[in-house]
Amino acid sequence: MGYASMSVLGATLIKSRVTGYGLHQPSDYLRFLFEPRVISGMFVIFLSALVLFKALSVGDFNFVIPLSAAINFILTALIGTLVFNEKAGWTTIGGIALILGGIILLNFRK
């Protein structure tokens, strides 16, 4: 869960800065990349990769990756709805329910 929460936190930092930012010219992208919040977001995402590496070193690949991806999707949907006021329709809610079902099934694997 550490990887997913850190990854979503980093993306949230970047998204909170990119909203309304005019990215039209290459110079806009360069200026954006050096924004403190964007640098912080990229650093948190980098740290999340290190957490994922550790999880992969001690866990099964066919468990770690699906579980971390599932948690990442759920957190992303929640943050999108709660922080960025994005609409969560029935497809989002249904998708989260299916993901939760998949996590439950993964826990019965052995």
SEZA-779710 format. One record per residue: residue number from 1; x, y, z of N, C-alpha, C in turn. Coordinates in steps of 0.1 Angstrom, whole numbers. Each point is the difference from the previous one (the first is absolute). Layout:
N
 vopa  n.c1  n.c2  n.c3 ca.c1 ca.c2 ca.c3  c.c1  c.c2  c.c3
  NUM     X     Y     Z     X     Y     Z     X     Y     Z
...
% end
This chain:
110
 vopa  n.c1  n.c2  n.c3 ca.c1 ca.c2 ca.c3  c.c1  c.c2  c.c3
    1     8   -12     0    -8    12     0     9    13     0
    2    12    -2     5     9    12     0     3     5   -13
    3     3    -9   -10     2     4   -13   -11     8    -6
    4   -12    -6     1   -12     6    -7    -3    14     7
    5     0     1    13    -3    12     6    10    11    -3
    6    13    -4    -1    10    10    -3    -1     4   -15
    7    -3    -9    -9    -1     3   -14   -12     9    -2
    8   -11    -3     6   -12     9    -1     2    14     6
    9     7     0    11     4    13     6     8     8    -9
   10    10    -6    -6     9     7   -10    -8     6   -12
   11    -9    -9    -5    -8     4   -11   -10    11     4
   12    -5     0    12    -9    10     5     8    14     1
   13    12    -1     4     8    13     1     2     6   -14
   14     3    -9   -10     2     5   -13   -14     5    -6
   15   -10    -8     2   -14     4    -6    -4    13     6
   16     2     2    13    -4    13     6     7    12    -6
   17    11    -2    -5     8    11    -7    -3     1   -14
   18    -3   -11    -7    -2     0   -15   -13     6    -4
   19   -10    -1     9   -14     4    -3     1    15    -3
   20    -5     4   -11     0    14    -4    14     5    -5
   21    10    -8     0    13     4    -5     0    -2   -15
   22     4    11    -7     0    -1   -15    12    -7    -5
   23    -1   -12    -4    12    -8    -5    -2     0   -16
   24     5    10    -6    -1     1   -15    13     0    -7
   25    10     6     6    13     1    -7    10    -8     8
   26    11    -5    -6    10    -7     8     5     8    12
   27     1    13    -1     5     8    12   -10    -1    11
   28   -13    -2    -3   -10    -2    11     2   -12     7
   29     4   -11    -7     3   -13     7    12     1     9
   30    10     7    -5    12     1     8    -2     9    12
   31    -8    10    -1    -3     8    11    -8    -8    10
   32   -10    -8    -5    -8    -8     9     8   -10     7
   33    10    -6    -7     8   -11     7     8     5    12
   34     3    13     0     8     6    11    -9     7    11
   35   -13    -2    -1    -8     5    11     2    -9    12
   36     1     7    12     3    -8    12   -10   -11     3
   37   -12     2    -2   -10   -11     2     1   -11    -9
   38     4     3   -13     2   -11   -10    12    -8     4
   39    11     7     4    12    -7     4    -3    -9    12
   40    -7     5     9    -4    -8    12    -8   -12    -4
   41   -10     2    -9    -8   -11    -5     9   -11    -7
   42     9     4    -8     9    -9    -7     9    -8    10
   43     4     7    10     9    -6    10    -8   -10     8
   44   -12     3     4    -9   -10     7    -2   -12    -9
   45    -3     2   -13    -2   -11    -9    13    -9    -1
   46    11     7     0    13    -8    -1     2    -8    13
   47    -4     6    12     1    -8    12   -10   -12     0
   48   -12     3    -6    -9   -11    -1     5   -12    -8
   49     8     3   -10     6   -11    -8    10    -8     8
   50     7     7     9    10    -7     9    -8    -9    10
   51   -12     4     4    -8    -8     9    -5   -12    -8
   52    -4     2   -13    -4   -11    -8    11   -10    -2
   53    12     5    -2    12    -9    -2     2    -9    12
   54    -2     6    12     2    -8    12   -11   -10     1
   55   -13     4    -3   -11   -10     0     3   -12   -10
   56     5     4   -11     3   -11   -10    11    -9     4
   57     9     5     8    11    -8     5    -4   -10    10
   58   -11     2     7    -4    -9    11   -14    -7    -4
   59    -7     5   -10   -13    -6    -3     0    -6   -14
   60   -11    -7    -2    -2    -6   -14    -4    10    -9
   61     6     0   -12    -4    10   -11   -15     0    -3
   62    -5   -13    -1   -14    -1    -4   -10     4    11
   63     5     4    12    -8     5    11     3    15     2
   64    12     4     0     4    14     3    -5    10   -11
   65     2    -4   -12    -4    10   -11   -15     1    -1
   66    -8   -11     0   -15     2    -1    -5     7    13
   67     5    -3    11    -5     7    12     3    14     1
   68    13     4    -4     4    14     0    -8     8   -11
   69    -2    -6   -11    -8     6   -11   -14     2     5
   70    -6   -10     6   -14     2     5    -1    11    10
   71     9     0    10    -1    11    10     2    13    -7
   72     9     1    -9     3    12    -8   -13     5    -7
   73    -7    -8    -6   -12     3    -7   -11     6    10
   74    -1    -7    11   -10     4    10     3    13     5
   75    13     2     4     4    13     6    -2    11   -10
   76     4    -3   -12    -1    10   -11   -15     5    -2
   77    -9   -10     0   -14     4    -1    -5     8    12
   78     4    -4    12    -4     7    12     6    15     0
   79    13     1    -3     6    13     0    -6     9   -11
   80    -3    -6   -12    -6     8   -10   -14     5     4
   81    -7    -8     7   -13     4     5     0    10    11
   82     8    -3    10     0     8    12     9    13    -1
   83    11    -1    -7     9    12     0    -3     8   -13
   84    -2    -6   -11    -1     8   -13   -15     1    -4
   85    -9    -5     8   -15     1    -3    -4    -6   -13
   86     7   -11    -4    -3    -7   -12   -12    -9     3
   87    -9    -2   -10   -12    -8     2     4   -15     0
   88    -6    -7    10     1   -14     0   -13    -6    -3
   89    -1    -5   -12   -13    -6    -5    -1   -15     5
   90   -10    -6    -5    -2   -14     3    11    -9    -6
   91     6     4   -11    11    -8    -5    12     0     9
   92     2    12     6    11     1     9    -2    -8    13
   93   -12     1     5    -4    -8    12     0   -15    -3
   94    -5    -4   -11     0   -14    -4    14    -5    -2
   95     9     8    -6    14    -4    -2     7    -1    13
   96    -3     9    10     6    -2    13    -5   -13     7
   97   -12    -3    -1    -6   -12     5     7   -12    -6
   98     2     0   -13     7   -12    -6    14    -1     4
   99     7    12     2    14     0     5     0    -6    14
  100    -9     5     8     0    -6    14    -2   -15     0
  101    -9    -4    -9    -2   -15    -1    13    -7    -4
  102     7     6   -10    13    -5    -4    10    -1    11
  103     1    10     9     9     0    11    -4   -11    10
  104   -13    -2     2    -4   -11     9     4   -13    -6
  105    -2    -2   -13     4   -13    -6    15    -2     0
  106     8    11    -1    15    -1     1     4    -5    14
  107    -7     4    10     3    -5    13    -3   -14     3
  108    -8    -7    -9    -3   -14     2     9    -9    -9
  109    11     6    -5     8    -7   -10     8   -12     5
  110     3     0    13     8   -12     5    -7    -7    11
% end
